[in-house]
């Protein structure tokens, strides 16, 4: 059996985190779309509507999260994996904040 290098483990860890982050971003906008009755299916349009309704407060960061989710499909490239990983770590508090929000907004 081939032993994995530290480098490939780092890429694997970054890929796993970026995948989890992407799923979380998808879950957030799809849940908002359904719960708010938003008719568009475009993630960035839903994010803009989330911001307009006060559901999120940093629309640019959420739009970047969608871009990072798209970029994560190329996370096998180390420099991209690191970029997505760093963003996912920084974005985690935003996801946690959304989860903690009351449903009345």
N, C-alpha and C positions, 0 to 999 in steps of 0.2 A: 504494500500500500504506500502511495506517495505521501510524504509529509508536507503539509501546507506551510508555506512561508508566512512570516509575520505580515508581510506586505499583502498577500492574498487574504489573510484573515481580516486585515483592516478594511479591505475593499468589501469583503463579505459582510462585515458588521455594518459598514456604511450603507450597503445595499439593503440590508434588513431594516435598518432604521428609516431609510428613505422610503421604502415600501410601506412601512407602518404609518409614516407621516402622510404619504400620498393617500392611503386608504382613509385616514382620519379627515383629511381635507375634503375628499370626495363625500364621505359620510356627512360632514358638516353642511356642505352646500346642497346636497340632495335632500337632507332632512329639512333644511330651511325652505327649499323649493316646495316640498310637500306640505309642510306645516303652515306656510304662509300663502299657499295657493298661487305661487309664482308660475307663470305659464311657459316661460322660456326654458330651454334645455341647455343653454350655453352656460357653462360654469362661471365665466367671468361676468356675465349679465346677472346671474343669481347673486354673486358676491356684491355687485354694485347695488342691487336691491336690498341686500342684507344691510349694507352700510346706510342707505337712504332711510331705512326703517329703524335705525339705531341698534340693530342686532349686533353689529361689529363696529369698531371705531377706527380701524386703520385699513381702509380699502386697498391701498397700495401694497401693503404687506400681504394681504390675502390674495391679491392678484399675483404677487410674486410667488406665493405658495403654490398656486396653480401652475405657474411656469416651472417651478422646481419639481412638482409632481410629474410634469411632462418630461423634464430633463432626466428624471430618475430612471427612465427606460434605457438610458445610456450609462448607468452607474457602473458598468463593467470597466469603464475608463476611469482610472484612478483619480485624475484631477477633477472629473465631474462628480465622482462618488464623494470625494472630500467636500466639494462645494455644496452638494445636496445635504450631506451629513451635517455640516456646520449650520446650514439654514434650518434644518429640522430641529436641531438642538435649540437654536434661538427662537424658533416658532412655537415650541412646545407650550410655553406659558400662555400664548394666545389661544391655543386649543383648550387648555385647562380653564381659562377665563370664560370661554364660550360655554363649556359644560356647566360651569358654576352659575351662569346667568339664569335668572328666573324665567319661566316660560311665558310670562305675561307681556314681554316686550314685543 
